[in-house]
Amino acid sequence: MTNLITTDVLFAADHFIMVTTIETIYSPDHRDIENAAWERLADEYGVNWVNMTKPFVNKVSIEVVPGTSADGVNK
């Protein structure tokens, strides 16, 4: 059984914040979740937009949405 989680990923830069919600398999490595979020943003806005935006991001926050299957997983 796969352990799918719904996760909000917030990307913050000096002058903007982006938030996306993804459903993915739980991984203790937050880079996997961050990369999945970037892929979703690329699907929505295009690869060029992501490549232009990504260098400005200086903080990434990952939060499991309450009530999902991994809600009790320790981060």
PDB file of N, CA, C and O in Angstrom, chain B, residues numbered from 101:
ATOM      1  N   MET B 101       0.845  -1.179   0.000  1.00  0.00           N
ATOM      2  CA  MET B 101       0.000   0.000   0.000  1.00  0.00           C
ATOM      3  C   MET B 101       0.896   1.251   0.000  1.00  0.00           C
ATOM      4  O   MET B 101       1.819   1.371   0.806  1.00  0.00           O
ATOM      5  N   THR B 102       0.605   2.159  -0.909  1.00  0.00           N
ATOM      6  CA  THR B 102       1.375   3.397  -0.940  1.00  0.00           C
ATOM      7  C   THR B 102       0.815   4.368   0.076  1.00  0.00           C
ATOM      8  O   THR B 102      -0.383   4.378   0.358  1.00  0.00           O
ATOM      9  N   ASN B 103       1.683   5.165   0.609  1.00  0.00           N
ATOM     10  CA  ASN B 103       1.299   6.137   1.625  1.00  0.00           C
ATOM     11  C   ASN B 103       1.251   7.517   0.977  1.00  0.00           C
ATOM     12  O   ASN B 103       2.207   8.285   1.078  1.00  0.00           O
ATOM     13  N   LEU B 104       0.132   7.834   0.306  1.00  0.00           N
ATOM     14  CA  LEU B 104      -0.016   9.135  -0.331  1.00  0.00           C
ATOM     15  C   LEU B 104      -0.329  10.194   0.707  1.00  0.00           C
ATOM     16  O   LEU B 104      -1.108   9.970   1.634  1.00  0.00           O
ATOM     17  N   ILE B 105       0.283  11.340   0.538  1.00  0.00           N
ATOM     18  CA  ILE B 105       0.026  12.469   1.415  1.00  0.00           C
ATOM     19  C   ILE B 105      -0.311  13.682   0.565  1.00  0.00           C
ATOM     20  O   ILE B 105       0.138  13.804  -0.575  1.00  0.00           O
ATOM     21  N   THR B 106      -1.091  14.557   1.123  1.00  0.00           N
ATOM     22  CA  THR B 106      -1.354  15.847   0.507  1.00  0.00           C
ATOM     23  C   THR B 106      -0.492  16.851   1.249  1.00  0.00           C
ATOM     24  O   THR B 106      -0.530  16.933   2.477  1.00  0.00           O
ATOM     25  N   THR B 107       0.279  17.606   0.500  1.00  0.00           N
ATOM     26  CA  THR B 107       1.274  18.480   1.098  1.00  0.00           C
ATOM     27  C   THR B 107       1.184  19.874   0.504  1.00  0.00           C
ATOM     28  O   THR B 107       1.113  20.028  -0.715  1.00  0.00           O
ATOM     29  N   ASP B 108       1.186  20.879   1.348  1.00  0.00           N
ATOM     30  CA  ASP B 108       1.306  22.265   0.898  1.00  0.00           C
ATOM     31  C   ASP B 108       2.783  22.617   0.902  1.00  0.00           C
ATOM     32  O   ASP B 108       3.485  22.386   1.886  1.00  0.00           O
ATOM     33  N   VAL B 109       3.247  23.174  -0.202  1.00  0.00           N
ATOM     34  CA  VAL B 109       4.647  23.581  -0.310  1.00  0.00           C
ATOM     35  C   VAL B 109       4.670  25.078  -0.596  1.00  0.00           C
ATOM     36  O   VAL B 109       4.087  25.546  -1.574  1.00  0.00           O
ATOM     37  N   LEU B 110       5.352  25.818   0.271  1.00  0.00           N
ATOM     38  CA  LEU B 110       5.457  27.267   0.142  1.00  0.00           C
ATOM     39  C   LEU B 110       6.883  27.615  -0.244  1.00  0.00           C
ATOM     40  O   LEU B 110       7.837  27.208   0.419  1.00  0.00           O
ATOM     41  N   PHE B 111       7.018  28.377  -1.330  1.00  0.00           N
ATOM     42  CA  PHE B 111       8.316  28.861  -1.771  1.00  0.00           C
ATOM     43  C   PHE B 111       8.332  30.362  -1.520  1.00  0.00           C
ATOM     44  O   PHE B 111       7.479  31.081  -2.039  1.00  0.00           O
ATOM     45  N   ALA B 112       9.282  30.842  -0.737  1.00  0.00           N
ATOM     46  CA  ALA B 112       9.347  32.264  -0.410  1.00  0.00           C
ATOM     47  C   ALA B 112      10.620  32.881  -0.960  1.00  0.00           C
ATOM     48  O   ALA B 112      11.696  32.284  -0.919  1.00  0.00           O
ATOM     49  N   ALA B 113      10.469  34.087  -1.475  1.00  0.00           N
ATOM     50  CA  ALA B 113      11.597  34.890  -1.935  1.00  0.00           C
ATOM     51  C   ALA B 113      11.426  36.274  -1.318  1.00  0.00           C
ATOM     52  O   ALA B 113      10.496  36.496  -0.543  1.00  0.00           O
ATOM     53  N   ASP B 114      12.295  37.184  -1.650  1.00  0.00           N
ATOM     54  CA  ASP B 114      12.224  38.515  -1.042  1.00  0.00           C
ATOM     55  C   ASP B 114      10.932  39.253  -1.366  1.00  0.00           C
ATOM     56  O   ASP B 114      10.406  39.974  -0.518  1.00  0.00           O
ATOM     57  N   HIS B 115      10.413  39.085  -2.582  1.00  0.00           N
ATOM     58  CA  HIS B 115       9.267  39.893  -3.002  1.00  0.00           C
ATOM     59  C   HIS B 115       8.051  39.087  -3.427  1.00  0.00           C
ATOM     60  O   HIS B 115       7.090  39.665  -3.934  1.00  0.00           O
ATOM     61  N   PHE B 116       8.059  37.789  -3.240  1.00  0.00           N
ATOM     62  CA  PHE B 116       6.888  36.993  -3.606  1.00  0.00           C
ATOM     63  C   PHE B 116       6.881  35.677  -2.842  1.00  0.00           C
ATOM     64  O   PHE B 116       7.899  35.223  -2.319  1.00  0.00           O
ATOM     65  N   ILE B 117       5.695  35.086  -2.798  1.00  0.00           N
ATOM     66  CA  ILE B 117       5.500  33.774  -2.185  1.00  0.00           C
ATOM     67  C   ILE B 117       4.645  32.958  -3.147  1.00  0.00           C
ATOM     68  O   ILE B 117       3.656  33.460  -3.681  1.00  0.00           O
ATOM     69  N   MET B 118       5.020  31.715  -3.366  1.00  0.00           N
ATOM     70  CA  MET B 118       4.230  30.787  -4.171  1.00  0.00           C
ATOM     71  C   MET B 118       3.835  29.628  -3.283  1.00  0.00           C
ATOM     72  O   MET B 118       4.638  29.147  -2.483  1.00  0.00           O
ATOM     73  N   VAL B 119       2.605  29.181  -3.421  1.00  0.00           N
ATOM     74  CA  VAL B 119       2.145  28.014  -2.679  1.00  0.00           C
ATOM     75  C   VAL B 119       1.497  27.063  -3.668  1.00  0.00           C
ATOM     76  O   VAL B 119       0.717  27.480  -4.525  1.00  0.00           O
ATOM     77  N   THR B 120       1.817  25.805  -3.548  1.00  0.00           N
ATOM     78  CA  THR B 120       1.151  24.785  -4.350  1.00  0.00           C
ATOM     79  C   THR B 120       0.846  23.609  -3.442  1.00  0.00           C
ATOM     80  O   THR B 120       1.527  23.392  -2.440  1.00  0.00           O
ATOM     81  N   THR B 121      -0.165  22.863  -3.791  1.00  0.00           N
ATOM     82  CA  THR B 121      -0.551  21.670  -3.044  1.00  0.00           C
ATOM     83  C   THR B 121      -0.356  20.468  -3.951  1.00  0.00           C
ATOM     84  O   THR B 121      -0.813  20.459  -5.094  1.00  0.00           O
ATOM     85  N   ILE B 122       0.322  19.458  -3.436  1.00  0.00           N
ATOM     86  CA  ILE B 122       0.570  18.260  -4.229  1.00  0.00           C
ATOM     87  C   ILE B 122       0.143  17.031  -3.447  1.00  0.00           C
ATOM     88  O   ILE B 122       0.078  17.051  -2.217  1.00  0.00           O
ATOM     89  N   GLU B 123      -0.146  15.962  -4.175  1.00  0.00           N
ATOM     90  CA  GLU B 123      -0.369  14.661  -3.555  1.00  0.00           C
ATOM     91  C   GLU B 123       0.758  13.770  -4.030  1.00  0.00           C
ATOM     92  O   GLU B 123       0.945  13.579  -5.231  1.00  0.00           O
ATOM     93  N   THR B 124       1.500  13.232  -3.098  1.00  0.00           N
ATOM     94  CA  THR B 124       2.691  12.455  -3.448  1.00  0.00           C
ATOM     95  C   THR B 124       2.891  11.350  -2.417  1.00  0.00           C
ATOM     96  O   THR B 124       2.255  11.341  -1.363  1.00  0.00           O
ATOM     97  N   ILE B 125       3.769  10.440  -2.735  1.00  0.00           N
ATOM     98  CA  ILE B 125       4.134   9.384  -1.791  1.00  0.00           C
ATOM     99  C   ILE B 125       5.026   9.985  -0.717  1.00  0.00           C
ATOM    100  O   ILE B 125       5.930  10.764  -1.020  1.00  0.00           O
ATOM    101  N   TYR B 126       4.775   9.627   0.531  1.00  0.00           N
ATOM    102  CA  TYR B 126       5.570  10.169   1.633  1.00  0.00           C
ATOM    103  C   TYR B 126       7.046   9.825   1.444  1.00  0.00           C
ATOM    104  O   TYR B 126       7.396   8.696   1.101  1.00  0.00           O
ATOM    105  N   SER B 127       7.884  10.799   1.669  1.00  0.00           N
ATOM    106  CA  SER B 127       9.336  10.603   1.659  1.00  0.00           C
ATOM    107  C   SER B 127       9.920  11.399   2.813  1.00  0.00           C
ATOM    108  O   SER B 127       9.564  12.562   3.002  1.00  0.00           O
ATOM    109  N   PRO B 128      10.814  10.790   3.592  1.00  0.00           N
ATOM    110  CA  PRO B 128      11.453  11.561   4.663  1.00  0.00           C
ATOM    111  C   PRO B 128      12.413  12.613   4.119  1.00  0.00           C
ATOM    112  O   PRO B 128      12.799  13.537   4.834  1.00  0.00           O
ATOM    113  N   ASP B 129      12.798  12.468   2.846  1.00  0.00           N
ATOM    114  CA  ASP B 129      13.695  13.442   2.215  1.00  0.00           C
ATOM    115  C   ASP B 129      12.852  14.560   1.621  1.00  0.00           C
ATOM    116  O   ASP B 129      12.173  14.360   0.614  1.00  0.00           O
ATOM    117  N   HIS B 130      12.891  15.710   2.225  1.00  0.00           N
ATOM    118  CA  HIS B 130      12.060  16.833   1.784  1.00  0.00           C
ATOM    119  C   HIS B 130      12.411  17.308   0.384  1.00  0.00           C
ATOM    120  O   HIS B 130      11.597  17.964  -0.265  1.00  0.00           O
ATOM    121  N   ARG B 131      13.612  16.988  -0.094  1.00  0.00           N
ATOM    122  CA  ARG B 131      13.972  17.371  -1.465  1.00  0.00           C
ATOM    123  C   ARG B 131      13.079  16.679  -2.484  1.00  0.00           C
ATOM    124  O   ARG B 131      12.774  17.254  -3.529  1.00  0.00           O
ATOM    125  N   ASP B 132      12.651  15.438  -2.192  1.00  0.00           N
ATOM    126  CA  ASP B 132      11.742  14.734  -3.092  1.00  0.00           C
ATOM    127  C   ASP B 132      10.414  15.473  -3.202  1.00  0.00           C
ATOM    128  O   ASP B 132       9.862  15.615  -4.293  1.00  0.00           O
ATOM    129  N   ILE B 133       9.907  15.940  -2.069  1.00  0.00           N
ATOM    130  CA  ILE B 133       8.636  16.669  -2.047  1.00  0.00           C
ATOM    131  C   ILE B 133       8.803  18.023  -2.728  1.00  0.00           C
ATOM    132  O   ILE B 133       7.939  18.443  -3.498  1.00  0.00           O
ATOM    133  N   GLU B 134       9.902  18.700  -2.451  1.00  0.00           N
ATOM    134  CA  GLU B 134      10.160  19.997  -3.087  1.00  0.00           C
ATOM    135  C   GLU B 134      10.248  19.847  -4.603  1.00  0.00           C
ATOM    136  O   GLU B 134       9.684  20.657  -5.340  1.00  0.00           O
ATOM    137  N   ASN B 135      10.950  18.820  -5.073  1.00  0.00           N
ATOM    138  CA  ASN B 135      11.077  18.602  -6.514  1.00  0.00           C
ATOM    139  C   ASN B 135       9.724  18.301  -7.154  1.00  0.00           C
ATOM    140  O   ASN B 135       9.447  18.765  -8.260  1.00  0.00           O
ATOM    141  N   ALA B 136       8.880  17.528  -6.469  1.00  0.00           N
ATOM    142  CA  ALA B 136       7.545  17.245  -6.990  1.00  0.00           C
ATOM    143  C   ALA B 136       6.723  18.529  -7.088  1.00  0.00           C
ATOM    144  O   ALA B 136       5.945  18.697  -8.028  1.00  0.00           O
ATOM    145  N   ALA B 137       6.890  19.429  -6.128  1.00  0.00           N
ATOM    146  CA  ALA B 137       6.179  20.704  -6.164  1.00  0.00           C
ATOM    147  C   ALA B 137       6.663  21.565  -7.325  1.00  0.00           C
ATOM    148  O   ALA B 137       5.857  22.205  -7.999  1.00  0.00           O
ATOM    149  N   TRP B 138       7.972  21.585  -7.564  1.00  0.00           N
ATOM    150  CA  TRP B 138       8.506  22.335  -8.708  1.00  0.00           C
ATOM    151  C   TRP B 138       7.966  21.766 -10.016  1.00  0.00           C
ATOM    152  O   TRP B 138       7.655  22.518 -10.939  1.00  0.00           O
ATOM    153  N   GLU B 139       7.853  20.436 -10.099  1.00  0.00           N
ATOM    154  CA  GLU B 139       7.307  19.812 -11.303  1.00  0.00           C
ATOM    155  C   GLU B 139       5.861  20.238 -11.526  1.00  0.00           C
ATOM    156  O   GLU B 139       5.451  20.506 -12.656  1.00  0.00           O
ATOM    157  N   ARG B 140       5.097  20.297 -10.449  1.00  0.00           N
ATOM    158  CA  ARG B 140       3.706  20.742 -10.585  1.00  0.00           C
ATOM    159  C   ARG B 140       3.650  22.192 -11.068  1.00  0.00           C
ATOM    160  O   ARG B 140       2.862  22.519 -11.956  1.00  0.00           O
ATOM    161  N   LEU B 141       4.477  23.057 -10.492  1.00  0.00           N
ATOM    162  CA  LEU B 141       4.501  24.451 -10.928  1.00  0.00           C
ATOM    163  C   LEU B 141       4.936  24.559 -12.391  1.00  0.00           C
ATOM    164  O   LEU B 141       4.433  25.411 -13.122  1.00  0.00           O
ATOM    165  N   ALA B 142       5.860  23.707 -12.820  1.00  0.00           N
ATOM    166  CA  ALA B 142       6.278  23.707 -14.228  1.00  0.00           C
ATOM    167  C   ALA B 142       5.126  23.276 -15.132  1.00  0.00           C
ATOM    168  O   ALA B 142       4.960  23.814 -16.227  1.00  0.00           O
ATOM    169  N   ASP B 143       4.339  22.319 -14.680  1.00  0.00           N
ATOM    170  CA  ASP B 143       3.167  21.898 -15.450  1.00  0.00           C
ATOM    171  C   ASP B 143       2.155  23.030 -15.578  1.00  0.00           C
ATOM    172  O   ASP B 143       1.535  23.202 -16.627  1.00  0.00           O
ATOM    173  N   GLU B 144       1.992  23.795 -14.510  1.00  0.00           N
ATOM    174  CA  GLU B 144       1.010  24.880 -14.502  1.00  0.00           C
ATOM    175  C   GLU B 144       1.487  26.127 -15.238  1.00  0.00           C
ATOM    176  O   GLU B 144       0.725  26.729 -15.995  1.00  0.00           O
ATOM    177  N   TYR B 145       2.743  26.517 -15.022  1.00  0.00           N
ATOM    178  CA  TYR B 145       3.236  27.803 -15.518  1.00  0.00           C
ATOM    179  C   TYR B 145       4.312  27.701 -16.593  1.00  0.00           C
ATOM    180  O   TYR B 145       4.645  28.697 -17.236  1.00  0.00           O
ATOM    181  N   GLY B 146       4.851  26.511 -16.790  1.00  0.00           N
ATOM    182  CA  GLY B 146       5.884  26.310 -17.800  1.00  0.00           C
ATOM    183  C   GLY B 146       7.275  26.226 -17.197  1.00  0.00           C
ATOM    184  O   GLY B 146       7.555  26.798 -16.144  1.00  0.00           O
ATOM    185  N   VAL B 147       8.124  25.513 -17.879  1.00  0.00           N
ATOM    186  CA  VAL B 147       9.494  25.298 -17.421  1.00  0.00           C
ATOM    187  C   VAL B 147      10.274  26.606 -17.402  1.00  0.00           C
ATOM    188  O   VAL B 147      11.064  26.838 -16.487  1.00  0.00           O
ATOM    189  N   ASN B 148      10.064  27.460 -18.396  1.00  0.00           N
ATOM    190  CA  ASN B 148      10.788  28.735 -18.430  1.00  0.00           C
ATOM    191  C   ASN B 148      10.476  29.581 -17.210  1.00  0.00           C
ATOM    192  O   ASN B 148      11.372  30.204 -16.640  1.00  0.00           O
ATOM    193  N   TRP B 149       9.212  29.609 -16.801  1.00  0.00           N
ATOM    194  CA  TRP B 149       8.811  30.377 -15.618  1.00  0.00           C
ATOM    195  C   TRP B 149       9.501  29.827 -14.372  1.00  0.00           C
ATOM    196  O   TRP B 149      10.005  30.592 -13.550  1.00  0.00           O
ATOM    197  N   VAL B 150       9.523  28.493 -14.229  1.00  0.00           N
ATOM    198  CA  VAL B 150      10.178  27.877 -13.066  1.00  0.00           C
ATOM    199  C   VAL B 150      11.667  28.193 -13.077  1.00  0.00           C
ATOM    200  O   VAL B 150      12.232  28.543 -12.041  1.00  0.00           O
ATOM    201  N   ASN B 151      12.303  28.075 -14.226  1.00  0.00           N
ATOM    202  CA  ASN B 151      13.741  28.353 -14.305  1.00  0.00           C
ATOM    203  C   ASN B 151      14.056  29.810 -13.980  1.00  0.00           C
ATOM    204  O   ASN B 151      15.113  30.109 -13.423  1.00  0.00           O
ATOM    205  N   MET B 152      13.149  30.712 -14.324  1.00  0.00           N
ATOM    206  CA  MET B 152      13.343  32.126 -14.021  1.00  0.00           C
ATOM    207  C   MET B 152      13.108  32.405 -12.526  1.00  0.00           C
ATOM    208  O   MET B 152      13.783  33.252 -11.941  1.00  0.00           O
ATOM    209  N   THR B 153      12.174  31.708 -11.925  1.00  0.00           N
ATOM    210  CA  THR B 153      11.752  31.962 -10.547  1.00  0.00           C
ATOM    211  C   THR B 153      12.623  31.260  -9.518  1.00  0.00           C
ATOM    212  O   THR B 153      12.927  31.835  -8.473  1.00  0.00           O
ATOM    213  N   LYS B 154      13.022  30.049  -9.790  1.00  0.00           N
ATOM    214  CA  LYS B 154      13.708  29.193  -8.817  1.00  0.00           C
ATOM    215  C   LYS B 154      14.936  29.840  -8.162  1.00  0.00           C
ATOM    216  O   LYS B 154      15.124  29.677  -6.956  1.00  0.00           O
ATOM    217  N   PRO B 155      15.777  30.566  -8.908  1.00  0.00           N
ATOM    218  CA  PRO B 155      16.969  31.145  -8.269  1.00  0.00           C
ATOM    219  C   PRO B 155      16.664  32.168  -7.167  1.00  0.00           C
ATOM    220  O   PRO B 155      17.519  32.438  -6.324  1.00  0.00           O
ATOM    221  N   PHE B 156      15.462  32.734  -7.168  1.00  0.00           N
ATOM    222  CA  PHE B 156      15.114  33.759  -6.183  1.00  0.00           C
ATOM    223  C   PHE B 156      14.537  33.194  -4.892  1.00  0.00           C
ATOM    224  O   PHE B 156      14.408  33.915  -3.902  1.00  0.00           O
ATOM    225  N   VAL B 157      14.191  31.919  -4.893  1.00  0.00           N
ATOM    226  CA  VAL B 157      13.583  31.302  -3.714  1.00  0.00           C
ATOM    227  C   VAL B 157      14.656  31.100  -2.652  1.00  0.00           C
ATOM    228  O   VAL B 157      15.692  30.485  -2.906  1.00  0.00           O
ATOM    229  N   ASN B 158      14.391  31.629  -1.454  1.00  0.00           N
ATOM    230  CA  ASN B 158      15.374  31.487  -0.381  1.00  0.00           C
ATOM    231  C   ASN B 158      14.845  30.717   0.825  1.00  0.00           C
ATOM    232  O   ASN B 158      15.566  30.514   1.801  1.00  0.00           O
ATOM    233  N   LYS B 159      13.574  30.287   0.756  1.00  0.00           N
ATOM    234  CA  LYS B 159      13.024  29.482   1.844  1.00  0.00           C
ATOM    235  C   LYS B 159      11.929  28.587   1.285  1.00  0.00           C
ATOM    236  O   LYS B 159      11.104  29.024   0.483  1.00  0.00           O
ATOM    237  N   VAL B 160      11.930  27.329   1.717  1.00  0.00           N
ATOM    238  CA  VAL B 160      10.902  26.379   1.319  1.00  0.00           C
ATOM    239  C   VAL B 160      10.297  25.801   2.587  1.00  0.00           C
ATOM    240  O   VAL B 160      11.016  25.337   3.472  1.00  0.00           O
ATOM    241  N   SER B 161       8.971  25.832   2.670  1.00  0.00           N
ATOM    242  CA  SER B 161       8.258  25.282   3.821  1.00  0.00           C
ATOM    243  C   SER B 161       7.347  24.169   3.332  1.00  0.00           C
ATOM    244  O   SER B 161       6.587  24.364   2.383  1.00  0.00           O
ATOM    245  N   ILE B 162       7.413  23.015   3.962  1.00  0.00           N
ATOM    246  CA  ILE B 162       6.611  21.857   3.570  1.00  0.00           C
ATOM    247  C   ILE B 162       5.742  21.461   4.746  1.00  0.00           C
ATOM    248  O   ILE B 162       6.245  21.184   5.835  1.00  0.00           O
ATOM    249  N   GLU B 163       4.430  21.434   4.525  1.00  0.00           N
ATOM    250  CA  GLU B 163       3.481  21.095   5.582  1.00  0.00           C
ATOM    251  C   GLU B 163       2.520  20.033   5.084  1.00  0.00           C
ATOM    252  O   GLU B 163       1.880  20.212   4.048  1.00  0.00           O
ATOM    253  N   VAL B 164       2.410  18.929   5.812  1.00  0.00           N
ATOM    254  CA  VAL B 164       1.427  17.897   5.486  1.00  0.00           C
ATOM    255  C   VAL B 164       0.056  18.457   5.841  1.00  0.00           C
ATOM    256  O   VAL B 164      -0.142  19.009   6.923  1.00  0.00           O
ATOM    257  N   VAL B 165      -0.886  18.308   4.916  1.00  0.00           N
ATOM    258  CA  VAL B 165      -2.241  18.806   5.138  1.00  0.00           C
ATOM    259  C   VAL B 165      -2.914  17.925   6.195  1.00  0.00           C
ATOM    260  O   VAL B 165      -2.908  16.701   6.066  1.00  0.00           O
ATOM    261  N   PRO B 166      -3.499  18.534   7.244  1.00  0.00           N
ATOM    262  CA  PRO B 166      -4.149  17.738   8.297  1.00  0.00           C
ATOM    263  C   PRO B 166      -5.219  16.820   7.717  1.00  0.00           C
ATOM    264  O   PRO B 166      -5.965  17.189   6.810  1.00  0.00           O
ATOM    265  N   GLY B 167      -5.268  15.601   8.278  1.00  0.00           N
ATOM    266  CA  GLY B 167      -6.275  14.645   7.856  1.00  0.00           C
ATOM    267  C   GLY B 167      -5.827  13.715   6.749  1.00  0.00           C
ATOM    268  O   GLY B 167      -6.575  12.814   6.371  1.00  0.00           O
ATOM    269  N   THR B 168      -4.629  13.904   6.216  1.00  0.00           N
ATOM    270  CA  THR B 168      -4.137  12.998   5.188  1.00  0.00           C
ATOM    271  C   THR B 168      -3.486  11.791   5.853  1.00  0.00           C
ATOM    272  O   THR B 168      -3.278  11.789   7.066  1.00  0.00           O
ATOM    273  N   SER B 169      -3.169  10.780   5.079  1.00  0.00           N
ATOM    274  CA  SER B 169      -2.712   9.526   5.646  1.00  0.00           C
ATOM    275  C   SER B 169      -1.408   9.632   6.413  1.00  0.00           C
ATOM    276  O   SER B 169      -1.144   8.806   7.287  1.00  0.00           O
ATOM    277  N   ALA B 170      -0.593  10.616   6.113  1.00  0.00           N
ATOM    278  CA  ALA B 170       0.694  10.756   6.812  1.00  0.00           C
ATOM    279  C   ALA B 170       0.649  11.861   7.860  1.00  0.00           C
ATOM    280  O   ALA B 170       1.693  12.358   8.282  1.00  0.00           O
ATOM    281  N   ASP B 171      -0.534  12.241   8.274  1.00  0.00           N
ATOM    282  CA  ASP B 171      -0.701  13.332   9.235  1.00  0.00           C
ATOM    283  C   ASP B 171       0.105  13.101  10.504  1.00  0.00           C
ATOM    284  O   ASP B 171       0.593  14.052  11.115  1.00  0.00           O
ATOM    285  N   GLY B 172       0.247  11.845  10.900  1.00  0.00           N
ATOM    286  CA  GLY B 172       0.966  11.551  12.136  1.00  0.00           C
ATOM    287  C   GLY B 172       2.428  11.222  11.937  1.00  0.00           C
ATOM    288  O   GLY B 172       3.113  10.877  12.899  1.00  0.00           O
ATOM    289  N   VAL B 173       2.926  11.318  10.718  1.00  0.00           N
ATOM    290  CA  VAL B 173       4.315  10.983  10.451  1.00  0.00           C
ATOM    291  C   VAL B 173       5.229  12.049  11.025  1.00  0.00           C
ATOM    292  O   VAL B 173       4.994  13.243  10.839  1.00  0.00           O
ATOM    293  N   ASN B 174       6.263  11.623  11.719  1.00  0.00           N
ATOM    294  CA  ASN B 174       7.229  12.573  12.253  1.00  0.00           C
ATOM    295  C   ASN B 174       8.066  13.151  11.128  1.00  0.00           C
ATOM    296  O   ASN B 174       8.509  12.427  10.236  1.00  0.00           O
ATOM    297  N   LYS B 175       8.282  14.454  11.173  1.00  0.00           N
ATOM    298  CA  LYS B 175       9.096  15.100  10.143  1.00  0.00           C
ATOM    299  C   LYS B 175      10.512  15.244  10.645  1.00  0.00           C
ATOM    300  O   LYS B 175      11.369  15.766   9.933  1.00  0.00           O
TER     301      LYS B 175
END
